[in-house]
Amino acid sequence: MAGRRARTGRGWDASPPRAADAGGPPRPRRGRRGRSDEAEPEAPSPPRDEAEVAREICLRQLAVRPRTRAELAGALAKRGISDEVSAEVLDRYDEVGIIDDAAFARAWVSSRHAGRGLARRALANELRQRGVDGEVASEALGELDEETEAETARALVERKLRTARGEPDAVFRRLVGMLARKGYPPGVAIRAVKDALAAQSAEAAEFAEHIDADALADAEGELDRDSRTAD
């Protein structure tokens, strides 16, 4: 019947005729936002200035913790920054105080002695590994006097003694070895252990009182070997 919609097997077909069916030109395929599927090529970014890259590397390193000039120079070299640009950037950081090896050394000595109980020998080794100049390191280490070092050694021994087990002789040797690995000289370590043992109990005090010269010599030998290993 004219005027009625054609009936299909599932119902009336009310969809309008497609352009292709109507004889019109086919429409171009487009993306979701109506843009062509072909992406425009991106223009290559200009090369970055080497000094700018060097500054960014330094700032990322310094954001983690303070660094010495030698540490930053090593980080720049690993990233392929030329020696000339590296020196230019680091010299500028020296001028404005972003890099200060003397301040770094003082802070390192203070924090590592207080936090880890390290003595001057161990601290000197750590500063050397980080590229601190020997004279600068010596000045920083001079702020840690012998009395403070001896007090720290005694405190370390007393803390370890709370959980130490075994015969006094074995405990004695373990403790002097522990102090050796932290950089304490033999005399300071042995005296700290003897004093701490003497204050612990009557048995330990009797042992400390009768430590003979041979035992002290053996302990000093072990202490020296441990110190060289720690270095």
FIKOLZA-1660 file (N, C-alpha, C; in steps of 0.1 Angstrom, whole numbers, plus 5000, padded with zeros to 4 digits):
% residues 231
   i   px   py   pz ch aa at
   1 5009 4988 5000  A  M  N
   1 5000 5000 5000  A  M CA
   1 5009 5012 5000  A  M  C
   2 5006 5022 4992  A  A  N
   2 5013 5034 4991  A  A CA
   2 5012 5042 5004  A  A  C
   3 5023 5048 5008  A  G  N
   3 5023 5056 5020  A  G CA
   3 5026 5048 5033  A  G  C
   4 5026 5035 5032  A  R  N
   4 5030 5027 5043  A  R CA
   4 5044 5023 5042  A  R  C
   5 5050 5021 5054  A  R  N
   5 5064 5016 5055  A  R CA
   5 5065 5002 5052  A  R  C
   6 5076 4998 5045  A  A  N
   6 5078 4984 5042  A  A CA
   6 5080 4976 5055  A  A  C
   7 5074 4964 5055  A  R  N
   7 5075 4956 5067  A  R CA
   7 5085 4945 5065  A  R  C
   8 5095 4944 5074  A  T  N
   8 5105 4934 5074  A  T CA
   8 5101 4922 5082  A  T  C
   9 5110 4912 5083  A  G  N
   9 5107 4901 5091  A  G CA
   9 5106 4904 5106  A  G  C
  10 5113 4915 5110  A  R  N
  10 5113 4918 5125  A  R CA
  10 5104 4930 5128  A  R  C
  11 5099 4936 5118  A  G  N
  11 5091 4948 5121  A  G CA
  11 5092 4958 5110  A  G  C
  12 5087 4970 5113  A  W  N
  12 5087 4980 5102  A  W CA
  12 5101 4986 5101  A  W  C
  13 5106 4988 5089  A  D  N
  13 5119 4994 5086  A  D CA
  13 5118 5009 5085  A  D  C
  14 5121 5016 5097  A  A  N
  14 5119 5031 5097  A  A CA
  14 5132 5038 5095  A  A  C
  15 5143 5031 5092  A  S  N
  15 5156 5038 5091  A  S CA
  15 5157 5045 5078  A  S  C
  16 5163 5057 5078  A  P  N
  16 5163 5065 5065  A  P CA
  16 5174 5059 5056  A  P  C
  17 5172 5061 5043  A  P  N
  17 5182 5055 5034  A  P CA
  17 5196 5061 5036  A  P  C
  18 5206 5053 5034  A  R  N
  18 5220 5057 5035  A  R CA
  18 5223 5065 5023  A  R  C
  19 5234 5073 5025  A  A  N
  19 5238 5082 5013  A  A CA
  19 5242 5074 5002  A  A  C
  20 5249 5062 5004  A  A  N
  20 5254 5054 4993  A  A CA
  20 5242 5048 4986  A  A  C
  21 5232 5044 4994  A  D  N
  21 5220 5038 4988  A  D CA
  21 5212 5048 4980  A  D  C
  22 5213 5061 4984  A  A  N
  22 5206 5071 4977  A  A CA
  22 5213 5076 4965  A  A  C
  23 5225 5071 4963  A  G  N
  23 5233 5075 4952  A  G CA
  23 5242 5087 4954  A  G  C
  24 5243 5092 4968  A  G  N
  24 5251 5103 4971  A  G CA
  24 5266 5099 4973  A  G  C
  25 5275 5108 4973  A  P  N
  25 5289 5105 4975  A  P CA
  25 5292 5099 4989  A  P  C
  26 5301 5090 4990  A  P  N
  26 5304 5084 5004  A  P CA
  26 5311 5094 5013  A  P  C
  27 5308 5094 5025  A  R  N
  27 5314 5103 5035  A  R CA
  27 5327 5098 5040  A  R  C
  28 5337 5107 5042  A  P  N
  28 5350 5102 5047  A  P CA
  28 5349 5097 5061  A  P  C
  29 5357 5087 5064  A  R  N
  29 5358 5082 5078  A  R CA
  29 5365 5092 5087  A  R  C
  30 5360 5094 5099  A  R  N
  30 5366 5103 5108  A  R CA
  30 5367 5097 5122  A  R  C
  31 5376 5103 5130  A  G  N
  31 5378 5098 5144  A  G CA
  31 5367 5102 5153  A  G  C
  32 5369 5099 5166  A  R  N
  32 5358 5102 5175  A  R CA
  32 5354 5116 5176  A  R  C
  33 5364 5125 5174  A  R  N
  33 5361 5139 5176  A  R CA
  33 5360 5146 5162  A  R  C
  34 5358 5138 5152  A  G  N
  34 5355 5144 5138  A  G CA
  34 5368 5147 5131  A  G  C
  35 5380 5144 5136  A  R  N
  35 5393 5146 5130  A  R CA
  35 5396 5135 5121  A  R  C
  36 5405 5138 5111  A  S  N
  36 5409 5127 5102  A  S CA
  36 5418 5117 5109  A  S  C
  37 5417 5104 5105  A  D  N
  37 5425 5094 5111  A  D CA
  37 5440 5096 5110  A  D  C
  38 5444 5104 5100  A  E  N
  38 5458 5106 5098  A  E CA
  38 5463 5118 5107  A  E  C
  39 5473 5114 5116  A  A  N
  39 5478 5124 5126  A  A CA
  39 5488 5133 5119  A  A  C
  40 5488 5145 5123  A  E  N
  40 5498 5154 5117  A  E CA
  40 5512 5152 5123  A  E  C
  41 5522 5152 5116  A  P  N
  41 5536 5149 5121  A  P CA
  41 5540 5160 5131  A  P  C
  42 5546 5156 5142  A  E  N
  42 5550 5166 5152  A  E CA
  42 5564 5172 5148  A  E  C
  43 5565 5185 5151  A  A  N
  43 5578 5191 5148  A  A CA
  43 5588 5187 5158  A  A  C
  44 5601 5184 5153  A  P  N
  44 5611 5179 5163  A  P CA
  44 5614 5191 5173  A  P  C
  45 5616 5187 5186  A  S  N
  45 5619 5197 5196  A  S CA
  45 5634 5201 5194  A  S  C
  46 5637 5213 5197  A  P  N
  46 5651 5218 5196  A  P CA
  46 5659 5212 5206  A  P  C
  47 5672 5210 5203  A  P  N
  47 5681 5204 5213  A  P CA
  47 5683 5213 5226  A  P  C
  48 5683 5206 5237  A  R  N
  48 5684 5214 5250  A  R CA
  48 5698 5219 5253  A  R  C
  49 5699 5230 5259  A  D  N
  49 5712 5235 5263  A  D CA
  49 5719 5226 5273  A  D  C
  50 5732 5223 5271  A  E  N
  50 5739 5214 5280  A  E CA
  50 5740 5219 5294  A  E  C
  51 5742 5232 5296  A  A  N
  51 5743 5237 5309  A  A CA
  51 5730 5236 5317  A  A  C
  52 5719 5238 5309  A  E  N
  52 5706 5236 5316  A  E CA
  52 5704 5221 5320  A  E  C
  53 5708 5212 5312  A  V  N
  53 5707 5198 5316  A  V CA
  53 5716 5195 5328  A  V  C
  54 5728 5201 5328  A  A  N
  54 5737 5199 5339  A  A CA
  54 5731 5204 5352  A  A  C
  55 5725 5216 5352  A  R  N
  55 5718 5221 5364  A  R CA
  55 5707 5213 5369  A  R  C
  56 5699 5207 5360  A  E  N
  56 5688 5199 5364  A  E CA
  56 5693 5186 5371  A  E  C
  57 5704 5180 5365  A  I  N
  57 5710 5168 5371  A  I CA
  57 5715 5171 5386  A  I  C
  58 5722 5183 5387  A  C  N
  58 5727 5186 5400  A  C CA
  58 5715 5189 5410  A  C  C
  59 5705 5195 5406  A  L  N
  59 5694 5198 5415  A  L CA
  59 5686 5185 5419  A  L  C
  60 5685 5176 5410  A  R  N
  60 5679 5163 5414  A  R CA
  60 5688 5156 5424  A  R  C
  61 5701 5156 5422  A  Q  N
  61 5710 5150 5432  A  Q CA
  61 5709 5156 5446  A  Q  C
  62 5709 5170 5446  A  L  N
  62 5708 5177 5458  A  L CA
  62 5695 5176 5465  A  L  C
  63 5684 5172 5458  A  A  N
  63 5671 5171 5464  A  A CA
  63 5671 5158 5473  A  A  C
  64 5679 5149 5470  A  V  N
  64 5680 5136 5478  A  V CA
  64 5687 5139 5491  A  V  C
  65 5699 5145 5490  A  R  N
  65 5707 5148 5502  A  R CA
  65 5718 5157 5498  A  R  C
  66 5725 5164 5507  A  P  N
  66 5736 5173 5503  A  P CA
  66 5747 5165 5497  A  P  C
  67 5754 5171 5487  A  R  N
  67 5764 5164 5480  A  R CA
  67 5777 5173 5479  A  R  C
  68 5789 5166 5478  A  T  N
  68 5801 5173 5476  A  T CA
  68 5803 5177 5462  A  T  C
  69 5812 5185 5459  A  R  N
  69 5815 5189 5445  A  R CA
  69 5819 5177 5437  A  R  C
  70 5827 5168 5443  A  A  N
  70 5832 5156 5436  A  A CA
  70 5821 5147 5433  A  A  C
  71 5811 5145 5442  A  E  N
  71 5800 5137 5439  A  E CA
  71 5791 5142 5427  A  E  C
  72 5789 5155 5427  A  L  N
  72 5781 5161 5416  A  L CA
  72 5789 5160 5403  A  L  C
  73 5802 5162 5403  A  A  N
  73 5810 5161 5391  A  A CA
  73 5809 5147 5386  A  A  C
  74 5809 5137 5395  A  G  N
  74 5808 5123 5390  A  G CA
  74 5795 5120 5384  A  G  C
  75 5784 5126 5390  A  A  N
  75 5771 5124 5384  A  A CA
  75 5769 5130 5370  A  A  C
  76 5775 5142 5368  A  L  N
  76 5775 5149 5355  A  L CA
  76 5783 5141 5345  A  L  C
  77 5794 5136 5349  A  A  N
  77 5802 5128 5340  A  A CA
  77 5795 5115 5335  A  A  C
  78 5788 5109 5344  A  K  N
  78 5780 5097 5340  A  K CA
  78 5769 5100 5330  A  K  C
  79 5764 5112 5330  A  R  N
  79 5754 5116 5321  A  R CA
  79 5759 5122 5308  A  R  C
  80 5772 5122 5307  A  G  N
  80 5778 5127 5294  A  G CA
  80 5780 5142 5293  A  G  C
  81 5780 5149 5305  A  I  N
  81 5782 5163 5304  A  I CA
  81 5797 5166 5303  A  I  C
  82 5801 5175 5294  A  S  N
  82 5815 5178 5292  A  S CA
  82 5821 5184 5304  A  S  C
  83 5834 5182 5305  A  D  N
  83 5842 5188 5317  A  D CA
  83 5841 5203 5318  A  D  C
  84 5841 5209 5306  A  E  N
  84 5840 5224 5306  A  E CA
  84 5827 5229 5312  A  E  C
  85 5816 5223 5307  A  V  N
  85 5802 5227 5312  A  V CA
  85 5801 5224 5327  A  V  C
  86 5806 5212 5330  A  S  N
  86 5805 5207 5344  A  S CA
  86 5812 5217 5354  A  S  C
  87 5824 5221 5350  A  A  N
  87 5832 5230 5358  A  A CA
  87 5825 5244 5359  A  A  C
  88 5819 5248 5348  A  E  N
  88 5812 5261 5348  A  E CA
  88 5800 5261 5357  A  E  C
  89 5792 5250 5357  A  V  N
  89 5780 5249 5365  A  V CA
  89 5784 5248 5380  A  V  C
  90 5794 5239 5383  A  L  N
  90 5798 5237 5397  A  L CA
  90 5805 5249 5403  A  L  C
  91 5812 5257 5395  A  D  N
  91 5818 5269 5400  A  D CA
  91 5808 5279 5404  A  D  C
  92 5797 5280 5396  A  R  N
  92 5786 5289 5399  A  R CA
  92 5779 5284 5412  A  R  C
  93 5777 5271 5414  A  Y  N
  93 5771 5266 5426  A  Y CA
  93 5780 5269 5438  A  Y  C
  94 5793 5268 5436  A  D  N
  94 5802 5272 5447  A  D CA
  94 5801 5287 5451  A  D  C
  95 5799 5295 5441  A  E  N
  95 5798 5310 5444  A  E CA
  95 5786 5313 5452  A  E  C
  96 5775 5307 5449  A  V  N
  96 5762 5310 5456  A  V CA
  96 5760 5302 5468  A  V  C
  97 5769 5292 5471  A  G  N
  97 5768 5285 5483  A  G CA
  97 5760 5272 5483  A  G  C
  98 5755 5268 5471  A  I  N
  98 5748 5256 5469  A  I CA
  98 5757 5244 5472  A  I  C
  99 5770 5245 5468  A  I  N
  99 5780 5235 5472  A  I CA
  99 5789 5241 5482  A  I  C
 100 5791 5234 5493  A  D  N
 100 5800 5238 5504  A  D CA
 100 5806 5226 5510  A  D  C
 101 5818 5222 5506  A  D  N
 101 5823 5209 5511  A  D CA
 101 5827 5210 5526  A  D  C
 102 5831 5222 5530  A  A  N
 102 5834 5223 5544  A  A CA
 102 5822 5221 5553  A  A  C
 103 5811 5228 5549  A  A  N
 103 5798 5226 5557  A  A CA
 103 5793 5211 5556  A  A  C
 104 5795 5206 5544  A  F  N
 104 5791 5191 5542  A  F CA
 104 5799 5183 5552  A  F  C
 105 5812 5185 5553  A  A  N
 105 5820 5176 5561  A  A CA
 105 5817 5178 5576  A  A  C
 106 5814 5190 5580  A  R  N
 106 5810 5192 5594  A  R CA
 106 5797 5185 5598  A  R  C
 107 5787 5187 5589  A  A  N
 107 5774 5180 5591  A  A CA
 107 5776 5165 5591  A  A  C
 108 5784 5160 5582  A  W  N
 108 5786 5146 5580  A  W CA
 108 5792 5140 5593  A  W  C
 109 5802 5146 5598  A  V  N
 109 5809 5142 5610  A  V CA
 109 5799 5142 5622  A  V  C
 110 5792 5152 5623  A  S  N
 110 5782 5154 5635  A  S CA
 110 5771 5143 5634  A  S  C
 111 5765 5141 5622  A  S  N
 111 5754 5132 5621  A  S CA
 111 5758 5118 5622  A  S  C
 112 5769 5114 5616  A  R  N
 112 5774 5100 5616  A  R CA
 112 5779 5096 5629  A  R  C
 113 5785 5105 5636  A  H  N
 113 5790 5102 5649  A  H CA
 113 5779 5100 5659  A  H  C
 114 5769 5109 5658  A  A  N
 114 5757 5108 5667  A  A CA
 114 5748 5097 5664  A  A  C
 115 5746 5094 5651  A  G  N
 115 5737 5084 5647  A  G CA
 115 5742 5070 5646  A  G  C
 116 5755 5068 5642  A  R  N
 116 5761 5055 5640  A  R CA
 116 5772 5053 5650  A  R  C
 117 5776 5063 5657  A  G  N
 117 5787 5061 5667  A  G CA
 117 5801 5059 5660  A  G  C
 118 5803 5064 5648  A  L  N
 118 5815 5063 5641  A  L CA
 118 5826 5072 5647  A  L  C
 119 5838 5066 5648  A  A  N
 119 5850 5074 5653  A  A CA
 119 5856 5081 5641  A  A  C
 120 5866 5089 5645  A  R  N
 120 5873 5098 5635  A  R CA
 120 5879 5090 5623  A  R  C
 121 5885 5078 5626  A  R  N
 121 5891 5071 5615  A  R CA
 121 5881 5066 5605  A  R  C
 122 5870 5061 5609  A  A  N
 122 5859 5057 5600  A  A CA
 122 5853 5069 5593  A  A  C
 123 5851 5080 5600  A  L  N
 123 5846 5092 5594  A  L CA
 123 5855 5098 5583  A  L  C
 124 5868 5097 5586  A  A  N
 124 5878 5102 5576  A  A CA
 124 5877 5094 5563  A  A  C
 125 5875 5081 5565  A  N  N
 125 5874 5072 5553  A  N CA
 125 5862 5076 5545  A  N  C
 126 5851 5078 5552  A  E  N
 126 5838 5081 5544  A  E CA
 126 5840 5095 5537  A  E  C
 127 5846 5104 5543  A  L  N
 127 5847 5117 5537  A  L CA
 127 5857 5116 5525  A  L  C
 128 5867 5108 5526  A  R  N
 128 5876 5106 5515  A  R CA
 128 5869 5100 5503  A  R  C
 129 5860 5090 5506  A  Q  N
 129 5853 5083 5495  A  Q CA
 129 5843 5093 5488  A  Q  C
 130 5839 5104 5495  A  R  N
 130 5830 5113 5489  A  R CA
 130 5837 5125 5483  A  R  C
 131 5850 5124 5482  A  G  N
 131 5858 5134 5475  A  G CA
 131 5861 5147 5483  A  G  C
 132 5860 5146 5496  A  V  N
 132 5863 5158 5504  A  V CA
 132 5878 5160 5505  A  V  C
 133 5883 5172 5503  A  D  N
 133 5897 5174 5504  A  D CA
 133 5902 5171 5518  A  D  C
 134 5915 5165 5519  A  G  N
 134 5920 5161 5532  A  G CA
 134 5921 5172 5542  A  G  C
 135 5925 5184 5538  A  E  N
 135 5925 5195 5548  A  E CA
 135 5912 5199 5553  A  E  C
 136 5902 5199 5544  A  V  N
 136 5888 5202 5548  A  V CA
 136 5883 5191 5558  A  V  C
 137 5886 5179 5555  A  A  N
 137 5881 5168 5563  A  A CA
 137 5888 5168 5577  A  A  C
 138 5900 5171 5577  A  S  N
 138 5908 5172 5590  A  S CA
 138 5902 5183 5599  A  S  C
 139 5898 5194 5593  A  E  N
 139 5892 5205 5601  A  E CA
 139 5879 5201 5607  A  E  C
 140 5871 5194 5599  A  A  N
 140 5858 5189 5604  A  A CA
 140 5860 5179 5615  A  A  C
 141 5869 5170 5613  A  L  N
 141 5871 5159 5623  A  L CA
 141 5877 5165 5636  A  L  C
 142 5884 5176 5635  A  G  N
 142 5889 5183 5647  A  G CA
 142 5879 5187 5657  A  G  C
 143 5867 5189 5652  A  E  N
 143 5856 5193 5661  A  E CA
 143 5851 5181 5670  A  E  C
 144 5855 5169 5666  A  L  N
 144 5852 5157 5674  A  L CA
 144 5864 5154 5683  A  L  C
 145 5863 5158 5696  A  D  N
 145 5875 5157 5705  A  D CA
 145 5876 5143 5710  A  D  C
 146 5887 5140 5717  A  E  N
 146 5890 5126 5722  A  E CA
 146 5880 5123 5733  A  E  C
 147 5877 5132 5741  A  E  N
 147 5867 5130 5753  A  E CA
 147 5854 5125 5747  A  E  C
 148 5849 5132 5737  A  T  N
 148 5836 5129 5732  A  T CA
 148 5836 5115 5725  A  T  C
 149 5847 5112 5718  A  E  N
 149 5849 5099 5712  A  E CA
 149 5849 5088 5722  A  E  C
 150 5856 5090 5733  A  A  N
 150 5857 5080 5744  A  A CA
 150 5843 5078 5750  A  A  C
 151 5835 5088 5752  A  E  N
 151 5822 5087 5758  A  E CA
 151 5813 5079 5749  A  E  C
 152 5814 5082 5736  A  T  N
 152 5805 5075 5726  A  T CA
 152 5809 5060 5726  A  T  C
 153 5822 5057 5727  A  A  N
 153 5826 5043 5727  A  A CA
 153 5821 5036 5739  A  A  C
 154 5821 5042 5750  A  R  N
 154 5816 5036 5763  A  R CA
 154 5801 5034 5761  A  R  C
 155 5793 5044 5756  A  A  N
 155 5779 5042 5754  A  A CA
 155 5775 5031 5745  A  A  C
 156 5783 5029 5734  A  L  N
 156 5781 5018 5725  A  L CA
 156 5783 5005 5731  A  L  C
 157 5793 5003 5740  A  V  N
 157 5796 4991 5746  A  V CA
 157 5785 4988 5756  A  V  C
 158 5781 4998 5764  A  E  N
 158 5770 4995 5774  A  E CA
 158 5757 4991 5767  A  E  C
 159 5754 4997 5756  A  R  N
 159 5742 4993 5749  A  R CA
 159 5743 4978 5744  A  R  C
 160 5754 4974 5739  A  K  N
 160 5756 4961 5734  A  K CA
 160 5756 4951 5746  A  K  C
 161 5761 4955 5757  A  L  N
 161 5762 4946 5768  A  L CA
 161 5748 4941 5774  A  L  C
 162 5738 4949 5771  A  R  N
 162 5725 4946 5776  A  R CA
 162 5720 4933 5770  A  R  C
 163 5724 4930 5758  A  T  N
 163 5719 4917 5751  A  T CA
 163 5731 4907 5748  A  T  C
 164 5743 4910 5753  A  A  N
 164 5754 4902 5751  A  A CA
 164 5753 4889 5759  A  A  C
 165 5757 4878 5752  A  R  N
 165 5757 4865 5759  A  R CA
 165 5770 4858 5756  A  R  C
 166 5774 4849 5766  A  G  N
 166 5786 4842 5765  A  G CA
 166 5796 4845 5776  A  G  C
 167 5807 4838 5776  A  E  N
 167 5818 4841 5786  A  E CA
 167 5823 4855 5784  A  E  C
 168 5828 4860 5796  A  P  N
 168 5834 4874 5795  A  P CA
 168 5845 4876 5785  A  P  C
 169 5853 4865 5783  A  D  N
 169 5864 4867 5774  A  D CA
 169 5859 4868 5760  A  D  C
 170 5849 4860 5756  A  A  N
 170 5843 4861 5743  A  A CA
 170 5836 4874 5740  A  A  C
 171 5829 4878 5751  A  V  N
 171 5822 4891 5750  A  V CA
 171 5831 4903 5748  A  V  C
 172 5842 4902 5756  A  F  N
 172 5853 4912 5755  A  F CA
 172 5858 4914 5741  A  F  C
 173 5861 4903 5734  A  R  N
 173 5867 4903 5721  A  R CA
 173 5856 4908 5711  A  R  C
 174 5844 4904 5712  A  R  N
 174 5834 4908 5703  A  R CA
 174 5832 4923 5703  A  R  C
 175 5832 4928 5716  A  L  N
 175 5830 4943 5717  A  L CA
 175 5841 4951 5712  A  L  C
 176 5854 4947 5714  A  V  N
 176 5865 4955 5709  A  V CA
 176 5865 4954 5694  A  V  C
 177 5861 4943 5688  A  G  N
 177 5859 4942 5674  A  G CA
 177 5849 4951 5668  A  G  C
 178 5838 4952 5675  A  M  N
 178 5827 4961 5671  A  M CA
 178 5832 4975 5671  A  M  C
 179 5839 4979 5681  A  L  N
 179 5845 4993 5681  A  L CA
 179 5855 4995 5670  A  L  C
 180 5863 4985 5667  A  A  N
 180 5873 4986 5657  A  A CA
 180 5866 4989 5643  A  A  C
 181 5855 4982 5641  A  R  N
 181 5848 4984 5628  A  R CA
 181 5842 4998 5627  A  R  C
 182 5841 5005 5638  A  K  N
 182 5836 5019 5638  A  K CA
 182 5847 5029 5639  A  K  C
 183 5859 5024 5638  A  G  N
 183 5871 5033 5637  A  G CA
 183 5877 5037 5650  A  G  C
 184 5874 5031 5661  A  Y  N
 184 5881 5035 5674  A  Y CA
 184 5895 5029 5675  A  Y  C
 185 5904 5037 5680  A  P  N
 185 5918 5033 5682  A  P CA
 185 5918 5021 5693  A  P  C
 186 5928 5013 5693  A  P  N
 186 5928 5001 5702  A  P CA
 186 5927 5006 5717  A  P  C
 187 5935 5016 5721  A  G  N
 187 5935 5020 5735  A  G CA
 187 5921 5025 5739  A  G  C
 188 5914 5033 5731  A  V  N
 188 5901 5038 5734  A  V CA
 188 5891 5026 5735  A  V  C
 189 5892 5017 5726  A  A  N
 189 5882 5006 5725  A  A CA
 189 5884 4997 5737  A  A  C
 190 5896 4993 5740  A  I  N
 190 5899 4984 5751  A  I CA
 190 5895 4990 5765  A  I  C
 191 5898 5002 5767  A  R  N
 191 5894 5009 5779  A  R CA
 191 5879 5010 5780  A  R  C
 192 5872 5013 5770  A  A  N
 192 5858 5014 5770  A  A CA
 192 5851 5001 5774  A  A  C
 193 5857 4990 5768  A  V  N
 193 5851 4977 5772  A  V CA
 193 5854 4973 5786  A  V  C
 194 5866 4975 5790  A  K  N
 194 5870 4972 5804  A  K CA
 194 5861 4979 5814  A  K  C
 195 5860 4992 5812  A  D  N
 195 5852 5000 5821  A  D CA
 195 5837 4995 5822  A  D  C
 196 5832 4992 5810  A  A  N
 196 5818 4988 5809  A  A CA
 196 5816 4974 5816  A  A  C
 197 5825 4965 5814  A  L  N
 197 5825 4952 5820  A  L CA
 197 5826 4953 5835  A  L  C
 198 5835 4962 5840  A  A  N
 198 5837 4964 5854  A  A CA
 198 5824 4969 5861  A  A  C
 199 5816 4976 5854  A  A  N
 199 5804 4982 5859  A  A CA
 199 5792 4973 5858  A  A  C
 200 5793 4962 5850  A  Q  N
 200 5781 4954 5847  A  Q CA
 200 5778 4944 5859  A  Q  C
 201 5788 4937 5864  A  S  N
 201 5785 4927 5874  A  S CA
 201 5798 4923 5881  A  S  C
 202 5797 4916 5892  A  A  N
 202 5809 4913 5900  A  A CA
 202 5817 4903 5892  A  A  C
 203 5811 4894 5884  A  E  N
 203 5819 4885 5876  A  E CA
 203 5826 4892 5865  A  E  C
 204 5819 4901 5858  A  A  N
 204 5825 4908 5848  A  A CA
 204 5836 4918 5853  A  A  C
 205 5834 4924 5865  A  A  N
 205 5844 4933 5870  A  A CA
 205 5856 4925 5874  A  A  C
 206 5855 4913 5879  A  E  N
 206 5867 4905 5883  A  E CA
 206 5874 4901 5870  A  E  C
 207 5867 4898 5859  A  F  N
 207 5874 4895 5846  A  F CA
 207 5881 4907 5841  A  F  C
 208 5875 4919 5842  A  A  N
 208 5881 4931 5836  A  A CA
 208 5894 4934 5845  A  A  C
 209 5893 4932 5857  A  E  N
 209 5904 4935 5866  A  E CA
 209 5916 4926 5863  A  E  C
 210 5914 4914 5858  A  H  N
 210 5925 4905 5857  A  H CA
 210 5928 4902 5842  A  H  C
 211 5924 4911 5833  A  I  N
 211 5928 4909 5819  A  I CA
 211 5943 4911 5818  A  I  C
 212 5950 4901 5814  A  D  N
 212 5964 4902 5814  A  D CA
 212 5970 4909 5802  A  D  C
 213 5983 4911 5802  A  A  N
 213 5989 4918 5791  A  A CA
 213 5988 4911 5778  A  A  C
 214 5989 4897 5778  A  D  N
 214 5988 4889 5766  A  D CA
 214 5974 4891 5760  A  D  C
 215 5964 4890 5768  A  A  N
 215 5950 4892 5763  A  A CA
 215 5948 4906 5756  A  A  C
 216 5954 4916 5763  A  L  N
 216 5953 4929 5757  A  L CA
 216 5960 4930 5744  A  L  C
 217 5972 4924 5743  A  A  N
 217 5980 4924 5731  A  A CA
 217 5972 4917 5719  A  A  C
 218 5966 4905 5723  A  D  N
 218 5958 4898 5713  A  D CA
 218 5946 4907 5708  A  D  C
 219 5940 4913 5718  A  A  N
 219 5928 4921 5714  A  A CA
 219 5932 4933 5705  A  A  C
 220 5943 4939 5709  A  E  N
 220 5948 4950 5700  A  E CA
 220 5951 4946 5686  A  E  C
 221 5957 4934 5685  A  G  N
 221 5960 4928 5672  A  G CA
 221 5947 4926 5664  A  G  C
 222 5937 4921 5670  A  E  N
 222 5924 4919 5663  A  E CA
 222 5918 4932 5660  A  E  C
 223 5919 4942 5669  A  L  N
 223 5914 4955 5666  A  L CA
 223 5920 4962 5654  A  L  C
 224 5933 4960 5653  A  D  N
 224 5940 4966 5642  A  D CA
 224 5936 4960 5629  A  D  C
 225 5935 4947 5629  A  R  N
 225 5930 4940 5617  A  R CA
 225 5916 4944 5613  A  R  C
 226 5907 4945 5623  A  D  N
 226 5894 4949 5620  A  D CA
 226 5893 4963 5614  A  D  C
 227 5902 4972 5620  A  S  N
 227 5902 4986 5615  A  S CA
 227 5907 4987 5601  A  S  C
 228 5917 4979 5597  A  R  N
 228 5922 4979 5583  A  R CA
 228 5911 4974 5574  A  R  C
 229 5904 4964 5578  A  T  N
 229 5893 4958 5570  A  T CA
 229 5882 4969 5568  A  T  C
 230 5879 4976 5579  A  A  N
 230 5868 4986 5578  A  A CA
 230 5873 4998 5568  A  A  C
 231 5886 5001 5568  A  D  N
 231 5891 5011 5559  A  D CA
 231 5890 5007 5545  A  D  C
% end
